[in-house]
Amino acid sequence: MTSYIFPPPAQTVVPVEGQEAVFPVRRILCVGRNYAAHRAEMGGDDREPPFFFSKPADAIRNQGENPAYPSVTGNLHHEIELVIALKSGGADIPVSEALGHILGYAVGVDLTRRDLQNAAKDKGHPWDSGKAFDGSAPISAIRPWSGAPPQGRIAISVNGQVKQASTIDNMIWNVAEVIAEASRLWTLSAGDLIYTGTPEGVGPLVRGDEVAGEIEGVGTLTFTVA
Ligand code: MN
């Protein structure tokens, strides 16, 4: 039996609706600029395809765990996103087989230090400080799902005021394409979460803001910025 020089870190988990067993998180991948109207508001070229970045697994904050306002930023932004939870994986997964790897979906928010992300973009630096900070990945419970992916409304409100509202079918890469594209770059596995990008209307959050996200058929996620 392996002995450790200190106890290994706790496994990050996400609850699964209707089940006592929880989902052990392996990796968190995120899609950038997967809605045309958000790509436009970020100044993106309309021929530029979506792309990936990642967050550490321990960035997860489950329902009931309020994320703290992060250090070193004056411009924290919300990005409401459909999250794919994988029950299996592989490399070079064809689009036609991608949906068979899905356990279910969750409502997620890709919290972003927009000032640090923009500074990194300007310098050609990595995005980690802007995207992959502690508590940057709030998520709802996973809703088990089979068959055609969600297509309906995705929205977020801050203090009761709707800030982002669109539909999942506006995604540039659909759910199956996201999995297929990711599996060309990484060998995917059970326990991987993929945040699939955000629609237009991203904006700032301050301490004390009450945030409520919803995706039709998938669920809701609420938190307060601590
Ligand atoms: Mn995002």
Residues whose N, C-alpha, C, O or C-beta is under 5 A from the ligand:
A	BS01	MN	V31 E79 D110 G197 T198
